[in-house]
Amino acid sequence: MTAPRVPASTYRLQVTADFDLAAAAGVVDYVRDLGADWLYLSPVLQAEPGSQHGYDVVDHTRVDDERGGDEAFRALAEAAHAAGLGVLVDVVPNHVGVATPAANPWWWSLLEHGQGSPVAWAFDVDWDAGDGKLRVPVLDDRLLGGVELRDGLLCLGETAYPTAPGTVHEGDTAEDVHARQHYEFVHWKRADHELNYRRFFAVNTLAAIRVEEPEVFTASHDTIGTWFRDDLVDGLRIDHPDGLYDPAGYLQDLAELTGGAYTLVEKILEPGEALPTSWPVDGTTGYDALGVLDRVFVDPAGEEPLTAASGAEPDDWQQLTHDTRRGIADGILGSEVERLARLLGPVTGSAATEPVPHERIVDAVAEIVASFDVYRTYLPEGAHHLIDALERAAEARPDLDDVIDRIAPALVDPSNAAAIRLQQTSGMVMAKGVEDTAFYRTSRLTSLSEVGGDPSVFSLSVADFHQAQRDRLGSWPHTMTTLTTHDTKRSEDTRARIAVLAELGHEWTTALERLQSLAPLDDAVLADLLWQAIVGARPASRERLHAYAEKASREAGDSTTWTAPDDDFERRMHALVDAAFDDPAVVAVLDALDERIDAAGWSNGLGQKLVQLTAPGVPDVYQGTEFWDRSLVDPDNRRPVDYAERRHVLAGLDGPDDDGPERLPRIGLDGAAKLLVTSRALRARRDHPELFTRYLALEATGSAADHVIAFDRGGAVTIATRLPIGLGRVGGWGDTLVHAVPLDRVDLLTGRSVPAGQGIALAELLTDYPVALLVPADVVEPTDHGTSADAAAPSSSDEAPTTVEPDAQAEIDILEGHA
């Protein structure tokens, strides 16, 4: 039996109506020439009309019409395969879109027939909580006054809802007909505590489905199965597995459906947490790698001054995140906590006669879900995380100790419905409380506030970085690594610039004080966060920064909120953004900062990119980030990509070498240098997998040894600059050497020959770029651009060629002794 194909790398495309499947097919040749091994597509099944992301699937039986439909999908897959590229597709098993009932046949049927619907089993509804009706939170303050009866349907504006057979009579009002339905329209504010269907997080228009039921799995995955039977798709990315009833069971069903195809899960791992080894998957989507990559480029010396500068924020990250999680449990996810409490009740009190009041059970459940240090426990494997949460909850709330003791047995029993519901709920509370709230309430160094990261962990040593790479290679060699996704709070290059602030220390805090005095805002944490965004994303447009400020402030929820915006505060906040463009004194400070951090930001950007692309795992390149990309949170990170410009620049990089070193692109805003690094690294991984089979940390010696990250992957040697401001302070590389196996090598970025010696002199090697990618001279010629016929052949990162050049084999033999 042929082993499933495994990518050497992936390239993520956001498929939309504006960049549809035909447009995606049009960049297949570019992605191939760039050097990526697989196309990685955002969700493509039929989504809500006008959906820009595709995570609101309304029909699992076909590919989205606005994105091009089934035939366009087939054409794209065939084009990708013809070019030697694999195809990885993002799928959404947890929920469906219900904003437009007429677009979703299952939801329409549920509304029309209630519990009598032939697909009622597909949805996770607590019918008892709604007195037999499904609560639909769509009303505003007009309540039923905004509902109209048109053509036998109940309508809110342009959105139509079905009516049950026999419930519409001549002369009826909309209110009369509404009273006879299997659903009840309620005010949208009631969703927080009275909703009786499970959602995706707190999004009312995304209703969860029960994919654990065989009928639901079959119905929602038949098209996906067809993709594999027809050899159109090679792998899957699974969205939000933590929301599922039984993630391990689902993934096993999926493996049987796909024949064990390459599979990744969008799983957030907290520091020190491991992916369950029982899951039949190849790894995560890479946020765990992102956190490590970011922190090794952060100067630990900046922690003290930046902490002092952000003194207005809570100094205890654990307490902050507990409080934000508790706020979510008491607020927008209160309905989930209420449902969990109902599953636990009645609970007998200490006297064994009187039941514990429901309110105390709700309070205890909310405290428990606020006390988790991971997104989800996987019982029985992850029972220790649950025990820790129970103990923390009891310690924090001794007044609830007796209630926690009485509900604990049910919560630790893997077969108990309440235990399963708790597992589904904790991840929602964590995501909303930490990612979407606490991350906007901390501003010490905002590049650390990234999905899957812990901002209290300021930096990472080079030694710990190397250990993380060895661990990944040994445990999950085919897991994805990433720097930017559609969900990151800031793109890789924005974070690379913000990371420089840790090297500036008091210099940055002085500039920040000046900016805050020139454009004051009475929320010091948010002001700090906004100034870092402005500096990191510069030169972002005024419109983009205004949109970011609104989202960041409302997510933080300290000075304004989504549901109750504070107009006066937001006016002052937007004035801060305008000052970055209109106030000459503010612009002067920002210009001076730009001049100070530009070169270091580019160095960090190239360094983290090369390290990610060559380190263990399967690197993903998010669309467009082969150029500089200074994006902020979505939808900013989903802006269109100019592929014509990227094609043009790549063609120039691949042109004749007649001009010698003078043809090397300078590091600047045009992004050519980053494209050079990206393309050469991707091509090396794709075309020469034998050079990426090991991981050996390389020692550096000399006056600037702390400023380099270097490792040997089994022939390919990566060298990257870290802490470039500090490197300048010590006078540059000086006598610094990197000690590698002595072989004649070539730098794939510059074509420079690096002869074998007692060490690689960085002062000579890193004259053009702050990074280098060295390969044995006899393996890859300097002029090899990776566009030969071999590049179109399917490859696998775990399949080495049958022959290896003698010098490369010698190095591999030597490295065997170090493995």
C-alpha positions in Angstrom: 0.0 0.0 0.0 1.4 3.4 -1.0 2.2 5.7 1.9 0.1 8.9 2.0 1.8 11.8 0.3 3.4 14.4 2.7 4.1 18.0 1.7 7.6 19.5 1.8 5.8 22.9 2.2 2.4 24.6 1.6 1.1 27.9 0.2 -2.1 29.1 1.7 -4.7 30.7 -0.6 -7.8 32.5 0.6 -10.4 31.6 -2.0 -13.3 34.1 -2.3 -15.7 35.3 -4.9 -13.1 38.0 -5.8 -10.3 35.5 -5.9 -12.1 32.3 -7.0 -11.0 28.9 -7.9 -10.3 29.9 -11.5 -8.0 32.7 -10.2 -6.3 30.2 -7.9 -5.7 27.9 -10.9 -4.1 30.9 -12.6 -1.4 31.1 -9.9 -0.5 27.4 -9.8 2.5 28.0 -12.1 3.7 30.9 -9.9 3.3 28.8 -6.7 5.3 26.0 -8.4 8.0 28.4 -9.5 8.1 29.9 -6.0 9.0 26.5 -4.8 6.0 25.5 -2.6 5.0 21.9 -2.8 1.3 22.0 -2.1 -1.6 24.4 -2.5 -3.4 25.0 0.8 -7.0 26.2 0.2 -9.3 27.9 2.6 -12.8 26.3 2.9 -14.5 25.8 -0.5 -17.8 24.1 0.3 -21.0 26.1 -0.3 -21.0 29.0 2.2 -23.3 31.8 3.2 -23.9 34.2 0.3 -21.1 36.8 0.2 -18.9 34.9 2.7 -15.3 36.2 2.6 -13.8 33.3 4.6 -15.9 30.2 3.9 -16.2 29.0 7.5 -20.0 29.4 7.4 -20.8 26.3 5.3 -24.5 26.0 4.4 -24.4 23.0 2.1 -21.9 20.2 2.3 -22.9 18.6 -1.0 -21.2 21.0 -3.4 -18.3 23.5 -3.9 -19.3 27.1 -3.4 -20.9 28.6 -6.5 -19.5 32.1 -5.8 -16.0 30.5 -5.6 -16.5 28.8 -8.9 -18.3 25.5 -8.1 -17.5 21.9 -8.5 -16.0 22.0 -12.0 -13.7 24.9 -11.2 -12.5 23.0 -8.1 -11.8 19.9 -10.2 -9.9 22.0 -12.7 -7.8 23.6 -10.0 -7.0 20.3 -8.5 -6.0 18.8 -11.8 -3.9 21.8 -12.7 -2.1 21.6 -9.3 -1.4 17.9 -9.8 -0.2 18.4 -13.3 2.3 21.0 -12.0 3.5 18.5 -9.3 1.6 20.3 -6.4 -0.4 18.5 -3.8 -3.8 19.9 -2.6 -4.6 20.6 1.1 -8.2 21.8 1.8 -9.5 23.4 5.0 -12.7 21.7 6.2 -15.2 22.8 8.9 -16.8 19.8 10.8 -18.1 21.7 13.9 -20.7 24.1 12.6 -22.7 25.5 9.7 -23.9 29.0 8.7 -27.4 29.9 9.6 -27.6 33.6 8.9 -29.6 33.0 5.7 -32.0 30.1 6.4 -33.0 29.8 2.8 -29.4 29.0 1.9 -29.1 26.1 4.4 -31.4 23.2 3.7 -30.8 21.6 7.1 -31.5 24.7 9.1 -34.6 25.6 7.0 -35.9 22.1 7.7 -35.2 22.4 11.4 -37.0 25.8 11.6 -40.0 24.4 9.6 -40.5 21.1 11.4 -38.7 21.5 14.7 -38.0 18.2 16.5 -40.0 16.5 13.7 -37.5 17.5 11.0 -35.7 14.6 9.3 -32.4 16.4 10.1 -33.2 17.4 13.6 -30.5 15.0 14.8 -27.9 17.1 13.0 -28.1 20.0 15.4 -27.1 20.3 19.1 -30.3 21.7 20.5 -31.6 21.6 24.1 -35.3 21.6 23.3 -36.4 21.4 26.9 -34.7 24.7 27.7 -36.8 26.4 25.0 -40.1 24.7 26.0 -39.9 22.7 22.8 -38.9 25.6 20.6 -35.7 26.7 19.0 -34.7 30.2 20.2 -33.5 32.4 17.3 -31.8 35.6 18.6 -32.5 38.0 15.7 -34.8 40.7 17.1 -33.8 44.2 17.9 -35.6 46.6 20.2 -38.7 46.6 18.0 -39.2 42.9 19.0 -41.9 41.3 16.9 -42.9 44.7 15.6 -40.1 44.2 13.0 -41.4 40.9 11.7 -43.6 40.8 8.6 -45.7 38.0 7.0 -45.0 37.8 3.3 -46.0 34.9 1.0 -46.6 32.6 3.9 -43.1 33.3 5.3 -42.0 35.2 8.4 -39.5 37.9 7.3 -37.1 40.1 9.1 -36.0 42.6 6.5 -34.8 40.6 3.5 -34.3 37.4 5.6 -37.1 34.9 5.3 -38.0 32.1 7.7 -40.2 29.1 7.0 -43.5 28.4 8.6 -44.7 25.0 9.7 -47.4 23.4 7.5 -50.9 24.5 8.4 -49.8 27.4 10.6 -50.7 30.3 8.3 -54.4 31.2 8.0 -56.2 34.0 6.2 -56.3 37.1 8.4 -53.4 36.1 10.6 -50.9 38.6 11.8 -47.2 37.9 11.8 -47.4 37.6 15.6 -50.2 35.0 15.3 -48.2 32.9 12.9 -45.0 33.3 14.9 -46.7 31.9 18.0 -47.4 28.6 16.1 -43.8 27.9 14.9 -41.3 25.4 16.2 -38.9 28.4 16.7 -39.2 31.6 18.7 -37.6 34.9 17.7 -36.0 36.5 20.7 -34.0 39.7 21.2 -30.3 39.2 20.3 -29.2 40.2 23.8 -31.0 37.1 25.2 -28.5 34.8 23.4 -25.9 35.3 26.1 -28.0 33.3 28.6 -31.0 31.8 27.0 -29.9 30.4 23.7 -30.6 26.7 23.4 -28.5 25.6 20.5 -24.7 25.3 20.6 -22.8 27.8 18.5 -19.3 28.3 17.2 -18.0 30.4 20.2 -20.5 33.3 20.6 -21.5 33.6 16.9 -25.2 33.3 16.7 -25.1 32.7 13.0 -22.9 29.6 13.3 -24.8 26.7 14.6 -23.0 23.6 15.8 -23.7 20.2 14.2 -23.4 16.7 15.8 -20.8 15.2 13.5 -20.3 12.5 16.1 -23.5 10.9 14.8 -22.7 8.6 11.9 -25.6 10.0 9.7 -24.3 13.5 10.2 -20.7 12.6 9.5 -21.7 10.8 6.3 -24.0 13.6 5.1 -21.4 16.3 5.8 -18.4 14.4 4.5 -19.7 12.6 1.4 -18.3 15.3 -0.9 -15.0 15.3 0.9 -14.8 11.5 0.5 -15.4 11.9 -3.2 -12.5 14.3 -3.5 -10.2 11.5 -2.2 -11.8 8.8 -4.3 -11.3 10.9 -7.4 -7.7 11.8 -6.4 -8.5 15.5 -6.3 -7.3 16.2 -2.8 -4.2 15.0 -0.9 -4.8 16.3 2.6 -7.1 18.2 5.0 -6.8 20.9 7.6 -9.5 20.4 10.3 -11.0 23.6 11.7 -11.7 23.8 15.5 -11.6 20.1 16.6 -11.9 21.2 20.2 -15.6 22.0 19.6 -16.4 18.4 18.6 -18.1 15.9 20.9 -15.3 13.4 20.4 -12.3 14.8 18.5 -10.4 11.5 18.5 -13.4 9.5 17.2 -14.0 12.1 14.5 -10.4 12.0 13.4 -10.5 8.2 13.3 -13.6 8.3 11.1 -11.9 10.9 8.9 -8.8 8.8 8.5 -10.9 5.8 7.4 -12.7 8.1 4.9 -9.5 9.5 3.4 -7.3 6.4 3.5 -5.1 7.9 6.2 -4.3 11.0 4.1 -2.2 13.8 5.5 -4.2 15.7 8.1 -3.6 18.7 10.3 -5.7 20.1 13.1 -6.2 23.7 14.1 -5.3 22.9 17.7 -4.0 25.6 20.0 -1.4 24.1 22.3 -0.5 26.1 25.4 3.2 26.2 26.5 4.2 22.7 27.6 1.1 21.0 26.3 1.4 18.2 23.8 -0.9 17.1 21.0 -2.7 13.9 22.0 -0.7 11.0 20.5 -3.8 8.9 20.0 -5.0 11.2 17.3 -4.4 9.9 13.7 -3.1 13.2 12.5 0.2 14.6 11.3 0.3 17.6 13.6 -1.2 21.1 14.1 -1.5 24.2 11.9 1.6 25.6 13.6 0.8 28.2 16.2 3.1 26.3 18.7 6.0 26.8 16.2 5.1 30.4 15.7 5.4 31.2 19.4 8.9 29.7 19.5 10.0 31.5 16.3 8.8 34.9 17.5 10.5 34.7 20.9 14.0 33.7 19.8 14.2 37.0 18.0 13.2 39.0 21.1 15.8 40.6 23.3 15.4 39.4 26.9 17.0 42.6 28.1 13.9 44.5 27.0 11.6 42.8 29.5 12.4 45.1 32.4 12.0 48.5 30.7 9.0 47.4 28.7 7.3 46.0 31.7 7.9 49.3 33.6 6.5 51.2 30.6 3.3 49.2 30.6 2.7 49.7 34.3 -1.0 50.5 33.7 -1.8 47.0 32.8 -2.3 44.1 35.2 1.1 42.6 36.2 -0.3 39.1 36.6 -1.1 37.4 33.3 -2.7 34.4 35.0 -5.0 36.6 37.0 -5.8 38.7 34.0 -6.7 35.7 31.9 -8.7 34.1 34.7 -10.8 37.3 35.0 -11.3 37.7 31.2 -12.3 34.0 31.0 -14.7 34.4 33.9 -16.2 37.5 32.2 -16.8 35.4 29.0 -18.4 32.6 31.1 -20.6 35.0 32.8 -21.3 37.0 29.7 -21.5 36.0 26.0 -21.1 32.3 26.7 -23.4 32.3 29.7 -25.9 30.1 27.8 -23.3 27.3 27.4 -22.5 27.5 31.1 -26.2 27.4 31.9 -26.7 24.3 29.8 -23.8 22.6 31.5 -25.3 23.4 34.9 -28.6 21.9 33.8 -26.8 18.7 32.8 -25.3 18.5 36.3 -28.4 19.2 38.3 -30.0 18.5 40.6 -27.0 18.5 43.0 -27.6 17.5 46.6 -26.2 19.8 49.3 -24.3 18.8 52.4 -27.5 18.1 54.3 -28.4 15.5 51.6 -31.9 16.8 51.6 -31.9 20.2 49.9 -30.6 20.5 46.4 -27.9 23.0 45.7 -29.5 26.2 44.1 -29.1 26.3 40.4 -27.4 29.7 40.7 -24.6 28.2 42.8 -24.0 25.4 40.3 -23.8 28.0 37.5 -21.3 30.0 39.6 -19.2 26.9 40.2 -19.2 25.8 36.6 -18.2 29.3 35.4 -15.3 29.4 37.9 -14.1 26.0 36.7 -14.1 26.9 33.0 -12.3 30.1 33.9 -9.6 28.1 35.7 -8.3 26.0 32.8 -4.8 26.5 31.6 -5.4 24.7 28.3 -8.2 24.9 25.8 -9.6 21.4 26.4 -9.0 18.3 28.3 -9.3 15.0 26.4 -10.6 12.5 28.9 -9.2 10.3 30.1 -5.8 11.3 28.7 -6.0 14.9 29.8 -7.6 14.4 33.2 -4.7 16.1 35.0 -5.6 19.4 33.4 -9.2 19.0 34.6 -8.0 18.2 38.1 -5.8 21.2 38.1 -8.7 23.4 37.0 -10.9 22.0 39.8 -8.3 22.7 42.4 -7.6 26.2 41.2 -11.4 27.0 41.2 -11.8 25.7 44.7 -8.8 27.7 45.9 -10.0 30.9 44.3 -13.6 30.4 45.5 -13.6 28.6 48.9 -17.3 29.5 49.2 -17.9 27.2 46.3 -15.7 24.4 47.5 -18.6 22.1 48.5 -20.4 22.6 45.2 -17.2 21.9 43.2 -16.6 18.7 45.3 -20.1 17.5 44.4 -20.0 18.1 40.7 -16.4 17.0 40.2 -17.2 13.2 39.9 -19.5 13.9 37.0 -17.0 16.2 35.3 -14.1 13.7 35.4 -16.2 10.8 34.1 -15.5 10.5 30.4 -18.9 8.9 29.8 -20.9 11.6 31.6 -22.7 14.1 29.3 -21.7 16.9 31.5 -18.0 16.0 31.2 -18.2 16.0 27.5 -20.1 19.3 27.4 -17.4 20.8 29.7 -14.7 19.7 27.2 -16.6 21.4 24.4 -17.2 24.6 26.4 -13.7 25.2 27.9 -12.1 25.9 24.6 -14.7 28.5 23.6 -14.2 30.3 26.9 -10.4 30.2 26.5 -10.5 31.5 23.0 -12.9 34.3 23.7 -11.4 35.2 27.0 -7.7 35.1 26.1 -7.3 35.5 22.3 -10.2 37.9 21.8 -10.0 39.9 25.1 -6.9 39.5 27.2 -4.6 39.9 24.2 -6.1 43.4 23.8 -5.6 44.2 27.4 -1.8 43.7 27.5 0.7 45.9 25.7 4.2 45.2 27.1 5.3 43.8 23.7 2.3 43.2 21.5 4.1 40.9 19.1 3.9 38.3 21.8 0.1 38.4 22.0 -0.4 35.9 19.2 -2.7 32.9 18.9 -1.4 30.0 20.9 1.1 32.2 22.7 1.6 33.3 26.2 2.5 37.0 26.5 4.0 36.4 29.9 6.8 34.4 28.3 8.9 37.3 27.0 11.7 35.6 25.1 13.4 32.3 24.3 17.1 31.4 24.4 18.8 30.0 21.4 19.4 26.7 23.3 15.7 26.4 24.1 14.9 27.1 20.5 17.2 24.3 19.3 15.6 21.9 21.8 12.1 22.8 20.5 13.2 21.9 17.0 14.7 18.6 18.1 11.5 17.8 19.9 9.4 18.6 16.8 11.5 16.5 14.5 11.4 13.6 16.9 7.7 13.7 17.7 5.8 15.5 14.9 8.1 15.7 11.9 5.3 16.6 9.5 3.4 19.1 11.6 2.9 22.5 10.0 4.9 25.5 11.0 3.7 29.0 10.3 4.4 32.7 10.8 1.1 34.2 9.4 -2.4 32.9 9.0 -5.8 34.3 8.4 -6.3 34.3 12.2 -3.0 35.9 13.4 -3.4 39.2 15.3 -0.5 40.7 13.4 1.4 39.4 10.4 5.0 38.2 10.6 6.6 41.4 9.4 4.5 43.5 11.7 5.6 41.4 14.6 9.2 41.4 13.4 9.2 45.2 13.6 7.5 45.3 17.0 10.1 42.8 18.3 12.8 45.5 17.7 11.2 47.6 20.5 12.6 45.0 23.0 16.1 46.0 21.8 15.4 49.7 22.2 14.2 49.4 25.8 14.2 52.9 27.3 14.6 54.5 23.9 11.2 53.1 23.0 9.6 54.0 26.3 10.8 57.6 25.9 9.3 57.8 22.4 6.0 56.3 23.8 5.8 58.9 26.5 6.2 61.6 23.9 3.5 60.1 21.6 1.1 59.8 24.5 1.7 63.4 25.5 1.1 64.6 22.0 -2.0 62.5 21.4 -3.4 61.5 24.8 -5.9 58.7 25.3 -7.3 57.9 28.7 -6.7 54.1 28.4 -2.9 53.8 28.7 -2.8 50.1 27.8 -4.8 50.5 24.6 -2.8 53.6 23.7 0.4 51.6 24.0 -1.1 48.8 21.9 -2.2 51.2 19.2 1.1 53.0 19.0 2.9 49.6 18.6 0.4 48.7 15.9 1.1 52.0 14.1 4.8 51.5 14.3 4.7 47.8 13.4 2.4 48.2 10.4 3.8 51.5 9.1 3.1 52.6 6.4 -0.4 51.3 6.9 -3.2 53.5 5.6 -5.4 55.7 7.8 -8.4 53.6 7.0 -6.7 50.3 8.0 -5.5 51.8 11.3 -9.0 53.2 12.1 -10.5 49.8 11.5 -7.9 48.1 13.7 -8.4 50.6 16.5 -12.1 50.1 16.5 -11.7 46.3 16.7 -8.9 46.3 19.2 -10.7 48.6 21.6 -14.0 46.8 21.4 -12.4 43.4 21.8 -10.5 44.6 24.9 -13.9 45.8 26.3 -12.3 48.1 28.9 -13.2 51.5 27.5 -15.8 50.6 24.9 -17.5 47.5 23.7 -19.2 46.0 20.6 -22.6 46.0 22.2 -22.4 49.4 23.9 -19.8 51.6 22.1 -18.6 54.7 24.0 -18.8 57.3 21.3 -16.8 59.9 23.2 -14.0 57.5 24.0 -13.9 56.2 20.4 -13.7 59.8 19.1 -10.6 60.4 21.2 -9.2 57.1 20.1 -9.7 57.8 16.4 -8.1 61.2 17.0 -4.9 59.4 18.1 -4.9 57.5 14.8 -5.4 60.7 12.8 -2.5 62.3 14.7 -0.2 59.7 13.2 -0.9 61.3 9.8 -1.9 64.9 10.6 0.2 66.1 13.6 3.7 67.1 12.4 5.2 66.5 15.9 3.7 63.0 16.0 4.8 62.2 12.5 8.3 63.3 13.4 8.5 60.9 16.3 7.2 58.1 14.1 9.7 58.9 11.3 12.5 58.8 13.8 11.4 55.4 15.1 11.1 54.2 11.5 14.6 55.2 10.8 15.8 53.4 13.9 14.0 50.1 13.4 13.6 49.7 9.7 16.8 47.8 9.1 16.4 45.7 12.2 12.8 44.9 11.3 13.9 43.7 7.9 16.6 41.6 9.5 14.2 40.0 11.9 11.7 39.4 9.1 14.2 37.7 6.9 15.7 35.7 9.8 12.4 34.3 11.1 11.3 33.5 7.5 14.4 31.6 6.7 14.4 29.8 10.0 10.7 28.8 9.6 11.2 27.6 6.1 14.2 25.4 6.9 13.4 24.2 10.4 11.7 20.8 11.1 8.1 20.6 10.2 6.1 21.5 7.0 6.4 25.3 6.5 3.4 27.2 5.3 3.6 30.5 3.4 0.5 32.5 3.8 -0.6 34.2 0.6 1.5 37.2 -0.3 3.9 36.9 2.6 6.8 36.1 0.3 6.8 39.9 0.0 6.9 42.1 3.1 3.5 42.1 4.7 2.7 44.5 7.5 -0.9 43.4 8.2 -3.0 43.5 11.3 -5.9 41.4 12.5 -8.6 40.2 10.1 -10.0 41.3 7.8 -6.8 43.3 7.2 -4.8 40.1 6.7 -7.2 39.0 3.9 -6.5 41.8 1.5 -5.9 40.9 -2.2 -2.5 39.9 -3.2 -0.7 41.4 -6.3 0.5 38.2 -8.0 1.5 40.0 -11.2 4.1 42.0 -9.3 5.3 38.9 -7.5 5.7 37.1 -10.8 7.6 40.0 -12.3 10.0 40.2 -9.4 10.5 36.4 -9.2 11.3 36.3 -13.0 13.9 39.0 -12.4 15.5 37.0 -9.6 15.6 34.0 -11.8 17.1 35.8 -14.8 20.6 35.6 -16.2 23.5 36.0 -13.7 25.5 38.3 -16.0 25.4 41.2 -13.6 27.1 39.2 -10.8 26.6 40.3 -7.2 25.2 43.7 -8.4 21.9 41.9 -9.4 21.1 40.9 -5.9 18.0 42.7 -4.6 18.6 45.3 -1.9 16.6 44.9 1.3 13.8 47.4 0.9 10.1 47.9 0.8 9.7 46.3 -2.6 10.0 42.8 -1.0 12.4 41.4 -3.5 14.9 40.3 -0.9 12.2 38.4 1.1 11.0 36.8 -2.1 14.6 35.7 -2.8 14.9 34.1 0.6 11.5 32.4 0.4 11.9 31.0 -3.1 15.4 29.6 -2.5 14.4 28.0 0.8 11.2 26.5 -0.6 13.0 25.1 -3.7 15.8 23.6 -1.7 13.3 21.7 0.5 11.2 20.5 -2.4 14.0 19.5 -4.8 16.6 18.3 -2.3 14.8 16.7 0.6 17.9 14.7 1.4 19.4 17.9 2.8 16.6 18.2 5.4 16.6 14.9 7.3 18.4 15.8 10.5 18.7 18.7 13.0 22.0 19.7 14.5 22.4 22.9 16.4 25.6 24.6 15.3 28.0 26.3 17.8 29.0 29.9 17.3 32.1 31.5 18.9 33.4 35.0 19.0 32.4 38.5 20.1 28.9 38.3 18.6 28.1 34.6 19.1 24.8 35.5 20.9 23.5 37.2 17.8 23.3 34.1 15.5 21.0 31.1 15.1 22.6 28.3 13.1 21.6 24.7 12.4 22.4 22.0 10.0 19.4 20.0 8.6 21.5 17.2 7.1 23.3 19.1 4.5 21.4 22.4 4.4 22.8 24.9 6.8 20.7 27.9 8.0 22.4 31.0 9.5 20.3 33.9 10.7 21.0 37.1 12.6 19.1 37.8 15.8 19.0 41.0 17.9 20.5 43.2 15.1 20.4 46.4 17.2 22.6 44.7 19.8 24.8 43.4 17.0 25.5 46.9 16.0 26.3 47.9 19.6 29.1 45.3 19.8 30.6 46.5 16.5 29.3 43.8 14.1 30.3 40.2 13.6 34.0 40.8 14.2 35.7 37.4 14.8 32.4 35.4 15.1 32.5 32.0 13.6 29.8 29.3 13.0 31.3 25.8 13.3 29.8 23.3 10.9 31.1 20.1 9.3 33.9 21.3 7.0 32.6 21.0 3.5 32.8 23.3 0.5 29.4 25.1 0.4 27.4 27.6 -1.7 25.0 30.2 -0.3 21.8 29.8 -2.2 20.9 33.4 -1.6 23.9 35.1 -3.0 25.8 32.4 -5.0 28.8 33.1 -2.8 31.2 30.1 -2.4 32.0 29.2 1.2 35.1 27.0 1.2 35.7 24.3 3.9 37.5 25.6 6.9 37.8 25.7 10.6 34.7 27.9 10.9 32.3 30.0 8.8 33.3 33.7 9.2 30.0 35.6 9.5 31.7 39.0 8.8 32.5 37.6 5.3 29.3 35.6 4.8 26.6 38.1 5.9 27.7 41.1 3.9 24.6 41.3 1.6 21.9 39.8 3.8 21.5 39.0 7.5 20.8 35.4 6.6 22.4 32.6 4.5 21.3 29.2 3.3 24.3 27.0 2.6 24.3 23.7 0.7 27.1 21.4 -0.3 28.7 22.8 -3.5 28.2 19.5 -5.4 24.5 19.2 -4.5 23.0 22.4 -5.8 24.7 24.6 -8.4 24.5 28.4 -7.7 22.4 28.9 -10.8 19.9 26.2 -10.1 16.6 28.1 -9.9 14.4 25.0 -9.3 12.4 25.3 -12.4 13.6 22.2 -14.2 11.4 19.3 -15.1 12.3 17.7 -11.8 10.4 20.5 -10.0 7.2 19.3 -11.5 7.5 15.8 -10.1 5.5 14.9 -7.0 7.8 14.9 -3.9 7.6 14.0 -0.3 9.5 15.5 2.6 10.1 12.0 4.0 11.3 10.4 0.8 15.1 10.8 0.0 16.4 10.2 -3.5 18.0 6.9 -4.3 21.4 8.5 -4.9 23.3 11.2 -2.9 26.4 13.1 -4.0 29.5 11.8 -2.2 30.2 15.0 -0.3 26.6 15.2 0.9 26.7 11.5 1.9 29.9 12.2 3.9 28.2 15.0 5.8 25.2 12.8 6.5 27.5 10.1 7.8 29.2 12.6 10.1 25.9 14.0 11.3 24.7 10.5 12.2 27.3 10.6 15.0 25.7 13.7 16.4 22.0 12.7 16.0 
